Amino acid sequence: MSRIGKMPVPIPKDVNVHVGNGVVQVKGKKGELLVRLMPGISAKVENDTIQLERENESKQVRSFHGLNRALLANAVTGVSTGWKKELEIIGIGYRVEKQGKKVVFSLGYSHAIDFPEPEDITIDVEPKSNRITVGGIDRQRVGQVAAEIRALRPPEPYKGKGIRYVGEHVRRKAGKQGAKA
């Protein structure tokens, strides 16, 4: 049995879960998410937990067991506390500012880059610190938007300039060595 799949998903007091017709509906104070159950997986709510069971032992269903449990746990966490990713901009002259529903980046290109804020995601910019916080209830969506922002100017290996996740280690290269002689 899947080690992840057999663990029950605890449901906090402020979260409501409804299982029906192959879909699990999770409602909380931050919003509502729907998680589709994969074929061969069933869910039931008992004693403030969600328990997943599989119908057979085929390889495909066994792999879906842990996946569905992780997706449900992420949905429960998202609607109760939310998810966030933090990014930082490193580089002389690199700036970011929020203007209404868009974020404007100055990243060393000949033009500023306008990044529209998606409806289901909040993007917060700390003034004068070049830190960006991407938040929302859907973990996959938060990670995707953070990756799109990082892709505007990925960190380069020689000076380390660019957009990176907070705490991300960028492996540095030495640069030119032949000019010393």
N, C-alpha and C positions, 0 to 999 in steps of 0.2 A: 504494500500500500504506500502511496505517496506520503512522504514525511510532511510536506507542506500541506497537501490536500486534506489529510485527516485531522489537522488542527482546527478547532472551531474558531469562528470569527466572532469576537465579543462585540456586542451592540451597546454603545453608551446610552444613557437615560434619555438624551435629547434627540435620538435618532429613531425613525420609524422605518421598518423593513416590511415589504409586501412581496411575496413570492407567488407568481402565477404565469402559466402558459410559456414557460421557458425564459422568463424575464424576471429579474429581481429589481424592484424599485426601492431606492434608498433615499429617504427624505431627512433633512436635518436643518439646523438653523442657518446654514450658509447656502443651501440650495437643494436640488434634487438631481440624482443620477440614475440612469438605467443601465444594468449590466445584463447582457444576454448570456445565457448559459449555453455552453457548447453541447453538441449532440452526445447523448450518453451520460450527461451529468444532471443530477437533480439536487435541489436545495430544500431544506426545511428549517423553520425557525422554532427553537425550543430553548427555554430558560435563558433568555437574553443572549442567545448565540445563534449563529447561522452554521449549520452543519451540511457539508456537501457529501454526496454519495455517488458512486459510479455504477452503471448498469452491468458492465462486463469488464473483462480484464484485457481487452485488446490494447495494443501499443498506443494507438491514437487516443483512446479514451483515458488511458493512464496518464498521458502527457497533458491532456486537458484538465485533469483533476487539480493539479497544483496551480495551473494557470488561472482557472476560474476562482480558486480560493484567494490568490494574490490580488486579482482584479476586484473581488468583493471587499477585501480588507482595505484596498486603496480607496474604494468608493466610500466606505464607512468613515475612514479617516478624513477624506476630503470634505464630506458634508458636515462633519463635526468641527474639525479644526482647520482644514484647508491645507494646501501645499504651497511651497514657495521655493524659488531658486534665486540666488544672488549672483550678480555678475559685477565685475569691476573693469574699468577702462584704464589702461596704463599707456602713457605716451605723452610727450610734450605737445601741447596744442590740441589734444583729443578732448572733446567735451560732449556732454549730453544734457539736453533740457527737455522738459515736457511742455507742450503747447496744446492745451485743450485735450483732444482725444488722439493726439499723435505725439511721438517722441522724435526729436530731431537730434541726429548724431553728426558731429564734426570729427571725422576720423582720418584726416590727412589727405583726403581726395580733393579734387578741384571743386566739389560741390557738397552741400549738406545732404544727408540721407534722411528722408521722412519715413518713419516706421509707424503705421497706423495701429492703434491699440485694439485688439480683438474685443468683442462684446463680453465674452465669458472670462476674460483675463484682465487683471489689474496690473499695471506697470507703474511702479513708484520710483522716482528719481530723487536721490538725496542731493540737495544743493551743495555745490563746491566740494564734493567728495568723489564724483565720478563713479558712484555705486548705483546699480539698478536692481530692483527687486521685482521679480515676476511672480504673481500669485494667482491662485484660483482653486476650484474644487476638483478638477479633473487632472490627475497626476500626469497622464500622457500629454495632455494639451499644454500644461505648464512647461514640461520638459521640451516640447516641440517649439514653443514660442521662444524659450530661452536659447535653444540651439539656433533658431533663425537669427536672433539678435547677435549671437556669438559669431555666426557665419558672415556678418557684415564686415568684420575685420578680425580674422582669427589671429591668435598670438604667433608672432614670428620667432624663429629659434635663435636669432643673432642678438637682438637687443631686448626681446621679450615684449615688444609693443603690441597692443591690440586689445581685444575684449576677451576676458577669460572668466571662468567661474571662480568665486571666492574660494581660496584654498587649493585651486588647481595648480599643479606643478608643471611648468613648461621646461622641457629639456633644452638646454642651451648648447649652441655650437661654438667652436673656437673662432672661426673667421679665417682671414688670410694669414698664412704663416710664412710665405715665401719672400715677403718684402723686408725681412729683418737684416739680410746680409749686405 
